[in-house]
């Protein structure tokens, strides 16, 4: 068969270019069966020629050209179906590691690409708009009966070639056959031979270098197309396993933001109706919105279903990868269960969890861990202890991502995987604990102790820094770091801040008590210094000072010194004394007379430590 894909593509392009104004815009060559748009180029010339030859001649030549184009299309479509079968055969053989006719394959991919370029835009319009003016015009010129099949309709071939072209585009960029056998094994969780490992690693290296030449949206669809080309009858290939295999080998494409996908995501609002696997979902309010920066994953409540949330990632591949990672490679803490992921990967329905830990209403008192908190805090302290032992610093993880399910099991909205031990960040973990405690000192203490953070060498180093600051020791932070063999610059930097904060805290406590108490300065400084160190130890903090430590120190010093509070009685011209632990505005004396007038007793006193 003599191929005329060039003529076919040219005629289809001219047909499509007319859009709504089909009949008057088309003109055929008087000499060949080639179609032109009369609004430009040779189309204008031939339109002038037909002014001489006549309208009937113009109409007949156009119809003859359209009929010829349709015949060419049908002949080529039949031929391309055979070419497509040869392509399928080649990929099947290559996927199994069998020898294949490379020369024949190269001809197949050349023909398929030429066919795609010649027909895709036209056929896309035909299949999406079967009743368009163009289609009605073609039916009039080509069909002898309304019952005849619509012209140019070849949806199976169109779909198959469109799918295959995604593979050919990536292969064309690579400039050689893809590592089909290695990818088939990744998709079926089979072991790779050393040669296959080398091939896939080389391909991934190429992808990472050239990832700016295609989007993650396109790459995800390329892999979906590839899955359908893999041989049938053996192990069933899985798209997510294939993508996971590439991620394991450091393919960075799946971390990219898909701008097309994000454009759709940005338009989502509460009340919108969206589809997840063709099921209608009504979006509720946004959940867990990040205060600053970009949200990698966004979540909505689901109207009418309190047990699920609607989730959207940064691209169409990421949710499937998260699911398989959480099931097969997650560590220490489970992710919220993925109930359903849309076939396209654009969204998912996920198990809804309780309040996040950064807002959790802990019930423990200052000196007592409540039974209710004890049940929930154990898995959290176990998780943090695992971080410490494995030297893991999941910087992407926030307490707002940690929640409890209906059964009280701790789960995460984000995947927690191992990080390189050399990246261990003690300061991050301590701040993480502080956020998890959500202002509850007893919970903070328990987490620091149960996780072994409090006993970590870095914590002991910080404790020495606190002692040096309070004792006004001549040992500088750098000197102490050398003595303790501290090499992490982040630890030394935080120690400098801690030293300064402790010095400022001591000064603030002394000044506050001096404003309201009559006590010898040296005695006060000594008492404050001892209480800062004592309260610091009791808080189990390390590189950070518990936010309520200042209040605790002032309260403890006043109580320890048995100070009394003297206030002005508005009903009398005399002064009254108020012994601690009752605390009021006024001046504290080391000795004072007891007794309170009724007018004084009725006043609402604000505590010294509240100011």
JONOR-V515798 format. One record per residue. N is the residue number from 1. SS is DSSP state (H for helix, E for strand, C for the rest). PHI is phi as a letter, one per 20 degrees, with the letter a starting at -180 (none if undefined). D_LAST is the distance of its C-alpha to the last C-alpha in Angstrom with 1 decimal. Layout:
((N SS PHI D_LAST) (N SS PHI D_LAST))
//
This chain:
((1 C none 94.3) (2 C e 93.7) (3 C f 90.1) (4 C c 89.3) (5 H f 85.5) (6 H f 85.3) (7 H f 87.4) (8 H g 85.5) (9 H f 82.1) (10 H f 83.3) (11 H f 84.6) (12 H f 81.6) (13 H f 79.4) (14 H f 81.5) (15 H f 81.5) (16 H f 77.7) (17 H f 77.3) (18 C f 78.8) (19 C l 76.0) (20 C f 76.8) (21 C e 79.9) (22 C f 82.1) (23 H g 85.8) (24 H f 86.3) (25 H e 84.1) (26 E d 86.2) (27 E b 89.5) (28 E d 91.5) (29 C f 93.6) (30 C f 97.3) (31 C d 98.3) (32 C c 95.7) (33 C e 93.6) (34 C d 90.4) (35 E d 88.0) (36 E c 86.2) (37 E e 83.8) (38 C f 85.8) (39 C e 82.9) (40 C b 83.0) (41 H l 85.2) (42 H f 88.5) (43 H f 87.6) (44 H f 88.3) (45 H f 91.6) (46 H f 92.8) (47 H f 91.9) (48 H f 94.2) (49 H f 96.9) (50 H f 96.8) (51 H f 97.4) (52 H e 100.8) (53 H f 101.2) (54 C o 100.0) (55 H f 97.3) (56 H f 99.1) (57 H f 99.4) (58 H f 95.7) (59 H f 94.8) (60 H f 97.2) (61 H f 96.0) (62 H f 92.3) (63 H f 93.0) (64 H f 95.0) (65 H f 92.2) (66 H f 89.7) (67 H f 92.0) (68 H f 92.5) (69 H f 88.8) (70 H f 88.3) (71 H f 91.1) (72 H g 89.7) (73 H g 86.3) (74 H f 87.8) (75 H f 89.9) (76 H f 86.9) (77 H f 84.6) (78 H f 87.1) (79 H f 87.4) (80 H f 83.6) (81 H f 83.3) (82 H f 85.5) (83 H f 83.6) (84 H f 80.4) (85 H f 82.0) (86 H f 83.0) (87 H f 79.4) (88 H g 78.1) (89 H f 80.7) (90 H f 79.7) (91 H f 76.0) (92 H f 76.9) (93 H f 79.1) (94 H f 76.6) (95 H f 73.8) (96 C e 76.0) (97 C m 76.8) (98 C e 80.4) (99 C f 82.5) (100 C c 82.8) (101 C f 84.9) (102 H f 82.6) (103 H f 85.1) (104 H f 85.3) (105 H f 81.6) (106 H f 81.1) (107 H f 83.6) (108 H g 81.8) (109 H f 78.4) (110 H f 80.2) (111 H f 81.9) (112 H f 78.8) (113 H f 76.7) (114 H f 79.5) (115 H f 79.7) (116 H f 76.0) (117 H f 76.0) (118 H f 79.0) (119 H d 78.0) (120 H f 74.2) (121 H f 73.1) (122 H f 76.1) (123 H f 75.9) (124 H f 72.1) (125 H f 73.0) (126 H f 75.9) (127 H e 73.9) (128 H e 70.9) (129 C c 72.9) (130 C f 76.2) (131 C d 77.0) (132 C f 76.3) (133 H g 79.1) (134 H f 79.9) (135 H f 80.6) (136 H f 82.6) (137 H f 84.7) (138 H f 85.3) (139 H f 86.4) (140 H f 88.8) (141 H e 90.4) (142 H d 90.4) (143 C e 90.7) (144 C e 94.0) (145 C b 92.4) (146 C f 89.0) (147 C e 88.9) (148 C f 89.0) (149 C g 85.8) (150 C f 83.7) (151 C f 84.6) (152 C m 82.5) (153 C e 80.5) (154 C b 79.8) (155 H g 76.3) (156 H g 76.7) (157 H f 78.0) (158 H g 75.4) (159 H f 72.5) (160 H f 74.0) (161 H f 74.6) (162 H f 71.2) (163 H f 69.6) (164 H f 71.9) (165 H f 71.3) (166 H f 67.6) (167 H f 68.9) (168 H f 71.5) (169 H f 69.0) (170 H f 66.9) (171 H f 70.1) (172 H f 71.3) (173 H f 68.2) (174 H f 68.7) (175 C m 72.4) (176 C a 73.7) (177 C g 73.7) (178 C f 70.4) (179 C f 69.9) (180 H g 70.8) (181 H f 71.6) (182 H f 68.2) (183 H f 66.3) (184 H f 68.3) (185 H f 67.4) (186 H f 63.7) (187 H f 64.0) (188 C d 65.7) (189 C l 63.7) (190 C e 66.8) (191 C f 67.0) (192 C e 67.8) (193 C f 70.6) (194 H g 69.8) (195 H f 71.6) (196 H f 69.6) (197 H f 66.3) (198 H f 67.4) (199 H f 68.4) (200 H f 65.2) (201 H f 63.1) (202 H f 65.1) (203 H f 64.7) (204 H f 61.0) (205 H g 60.8) (206 H f 62.8) (207 H f 60.5) (208 H f 57.3) (209 H f 59.0) (210 C d 60.3) (211 H f 57.5) (212 H f 57.0) (213 H e 60.5) (214 C b 59.6) (215 C e 56.7) (216 H f 55.2) (217 H g 56.4) (218 H f 60.0) (219 H f 59.8) (220 H f 58.6) (221 H f 61.5) (222 H g 63.8) (223 H f 62.9) (224 H f 63.4) (225 H f 66.8) (226 H f 67.6) (227 H g 66.9) (228 H f 69.5) (229 H e 72.1) (230 C f 71.7) (231 C f 74.7) (232 C e 74.9) (233 C n 76.2) (234 C d 74.1) (235 C g 70.4) (236 C f 68.4) (237 C f 66.4) (238 C c 62.8) (239 H f 60.9) (240 H f 57.5) (241 H f 59.1) (242 H f 60.7) (243 H f 57.5) (244 H f 55.7) (245 H f 58.5) (246 H f 58.0) (247 H f 54.3) (248 H g 54.9) (249 C e 57.1) (250 C m 54.4) (251 C f 55.6) (252 C e 52.7) (253 H f 53.9) (254 H f 52.0) (255 H e 48.7) (256 C f 49.6) (257 C e 48.3) (258 C e 51.1) (259 H f 50.7) (260 H f 53.1) (261 H f 51.3) (262 H f 47.8) (263 H f 49.2) (264 H f 50.1) (265 H f 46.7) (266 H f 44.8) (267 C e 46.6) (268 C f 45.5) (269 C c 43.4) (270 C g 42.4) (271 C n 45.5) (272 C f 48.0) (273 E d 50.9) (274 E c 51.7) (275 E d 54.3) (276 E c 53.9) (277 C l 57.4) (278 C m 58.7) (279 E d 56.3) (280 E f 54.3) (281 E c 50.5) (282 E e 48.3) (283 E f 44.9) (284 E e 41.7) (285 E f 38.2) (286 E f 37.2) (287 E c 35.5) (288 C m 33.2) (289 C f 33.1) (290 C f 32.0) (291 C f 29.1) (292 C c 30.8) (293 C n 34.4) (294 C e 37.6) (295 C e 37.9) (296 C f 40.8) (297 C c 41.3) (298 E d 40.2) (299 E c 40.1) (300 E c 40.8) (301 E f 40.8) (302 E d 44.4) (303 C f 45.1) (304 C n 46.8) (305 E b 46.1) (306 E f 42.7) (307 E d 43.9) (308 E c 44.5) (309 E c 42.9) (310 E e 44.8) (311 E c 44.4) (312 E c 45.6) (313 C e 45.7) (314 C e 46.4) (315 C b 50.1) (316 C e 52.7) (317 C e 53.2) (318 H f 49.7) (319 H f 49.1) (320 H f 52.4) (321 H f 51.5) (322 H f 48.1) (323 H f 49.9) (324 H f 52.5) (325 H f 50.0) (326 H f 47.8) (327 H e 50.9) (328 H d 52.7) (329 C c 50.4) (330 C f 46.8) (331 C c 45.0) (332 C m 42.5) (333 C c 41.1) (334 E f 43.3) (335 E e 42.9) (336 C g 42.8) (337 C f 46.4) (338 E e 48.4) (339 E f 50.3) (340 E a 52.4) (341 E d 52.8) (342 C g 54.8) (343 C g 58.1) (344 C f 57.2) (345 C n 54.0) (346 C f 52.0) (347 C b 49.7) (348 E b 49.1) (349 E d 48.0) (350 E c 45.5) (351 E g 44.1) (352 C e 40.8) (353 C d 38.1) (354 C e 34.8) (355 C f 31.3) (356 C f 30.5) (357 H f 28.5) (358 H f 25.7) (359 H c 24.9) (360 C f 26.3) (361 C e 24.7) (362 C f 24.7) (363 C d 24.5) (364 C f 24.0) (365 E e 21.4) (366 C g 19.6) (367 C d 22.7) (368 E b 25.3) (369 C e 27.1) (370 C f 28.5) (371 H f 32.2) (372 H f 31.8) (373 H f 29.8) (374 H g 32.2) (375 H f 35.1) (376 H e 33.5) (377 H e 31.8) (378 H f 35.1) (379 H f 36.8) (380 H f 33.8) (381 H f 33.5) (382 H f 37.3) (383 H f 37.1) (384 H f 34.6) (385 H f 36.7) (386 H f 39.7) (387 H g 38.0) (388 H f 37.4) (389 H f 40.9) (390 H e 42.7) (391 C l 40.5) (392 C d 39.7) (393 C c 37.0) (394 C f 37.3) (395 C f 35.3) (396 C f 36.5) (397 C e 34.8) (398 C c 31.4) (399 H g 29.7) (400 H f 30.5) (401 H e 34.1) (402 E d 33.9) (403 E b 34.4) (404 E d 36.1) (405 C e 39.4) (406 C f 40.6) (407 C e 41.7) (408 C n 38.4) (409 C e 39.8) (410 E f 37.6) (411 E c 39.0) (412 E c 38.4) (413 C e 39.0) (414 C c 39.9) (415 C f 42.5) (416 C d 41.4) (417 C d 44.2) (418 C f 44.5) (419 C d 43.6) (420 C g 45.1) (421 H f 43.8) (422 H f 43.6) (423 H e 40.9) (424 C g 38.6) (425 C c 34.9) (426 H f 32.7) (427 H f 29.5) (428 H f 30.4) (429 H f 30.7) (430 H f 27.4) (431 H f 25.6) (432 H f 27.9) (433 H f 26.7) (434 H f 23.0) (435 H f 23.9) (436 H f 26.1) (437 H f 23.4) (438 C l 21.4) (439 C n 18.0) (440 C e 19.7) (441 H f 19.3) (442 H f 22.4) (443 H f 24.5) (444 H g 23.5) (445 H g 24.6) (446 H f 27.8) (447 H f 28.7) (448 H f 28.3) (449 H f 30.4) (450 H f 33.0) (451 C e 33.7) (452 C m 34.3) (453 C f 31.9) (454 C f 30.1) (455 C e 33.6) (456 C f 34.6) (457 H g 35.8) (458 H f 33.2) (459 H f 30.4) (460 H f 31.9) (461 H f 32.1) (462 H f 28.4) (463 H f 27.7) (464 H f 29.9) (465 H f 28.0) (466 H f 24.7) (467 H f 26.7) (468 H f 28.3) (469 H f 25.1) (470 H f 23.7) (471 H e 27.1) (472 C l 27.7) (473 C f 30.9) (474 C f 33.5) (475 C f 34.2) (476 C f 33.1) (477 H f 32.1) (478 H f 35.6) (479 H f 37.2) (480 H f 35.4) (481 H f 36.4) (482 H f 40.0) (483 H f 39.9) (484 C e 38.6) (485 C l 41.0) (486 C e 38.3) (487 C d 40.1) (488 C f 37.8) (489 H f 36.3) (490 H f 33.4) (491 H f 32.3) (492 H f 32.6) (493 H f 30.7) (494 H f 27.8) (495 H f 28.0) (496 H f 27.7) (497 H f 24.4) (498 H f 23.2) (499 H g 24.2) (500 H f 22.2) (501 H f 19.1) (502 H f 19.3) (503 H f 19.9) (504 H f 16.9) (505 H f 14.6) (506 H f 16.2) (507 H f 15.7) (508 H f 11.9) (509 H f 11.5) (510 H f 14.0) (511 H f 12.7) (512 H f 9.2) (513 H f 11.3) (514 H f 14.0) (515 H f 12.0) (516 H c 11.8) (517 E c 14.7) (518 C d 18.4) (519 C b 19.7) (520 C g 22.4) (521 H g 21.2) (522 H f 23.6) (523 H f 22.7) (524 H f 19.0) (525 H f 19.9) (526 H f 22.3) (527 H f 20.0) (528 H f 17.3) (529 H g 20.2) (530 H f 21.7) (531 H f 18.7) (532 H f 18.1) (533 H f 21.7) (534 H f 21.8) (535 H f 18.9) (536 H f 20.5) (537 H f 23.8) (538 H f 22.6) (539 H f 21.1) (540 C m 24.6) (541 C f 23.4) (542 C c 25.8) (543 C e 25.3) (544 C c 21.8) (545 C e 18.5) (546 C g 17.1) (547 C g 14.1) (548 C e 12.1) (549 H f 13.5) (550 H g 10.6) (551 H f 8.8) (552 H f 12.4) (553 H f 13.3) (554 H f 10.8) (555 H f 11.7) (556 H f 15.3) (557 H f 15.7) (558 H f 14.6) (559 H f 16.9) (560 H f 19.6) (561 C e 19.8) (562 C l 20.0) (563 C f 17.6) (564 E d 17.4) (565 E d 15.0) (566 E d 16.8) (567 E c 15.9) (568 E f 18.2) (569 C e 20.5) (570 C f 21.4) (571 C e 24.7) (572 C c 25.8) (573 C e 26.2) (574 C d 25.2) (575 E e 22.1) (576 E d 21.3) (577 E d 19.9) (578 E c 18.0) (579 E f 18.7) (580 C f 16.7) (581 C e 16.3) (582 C f 15.0) (583 C c 11.6) (584 C b 10.7) (585 C f 9.6) (586 C q 12.4) (587 E c 14.2) (588 E e 15.3) (589 E d 19.0) (590 C f 21.2) (591 C c 23.4) (592 C a 22.9) (593 C e 25.0) (594 C f 24.4) (595 C o 24.8) (596 C c 22.9) (597 C f 24.6) (598 H f 24.9) (599 H f 23.2) (600 H f 20.1) (601 H f 20.5) (602 C f 20.6) (603 C f 17.2) (604 C e 14.4) (605 C e 11.7) (606 C e 8.1) (607 C f 7.2) (608 H g 5.7) (609 H f 5.5) (610 H e 3.8) (611 C e 0.0))
//
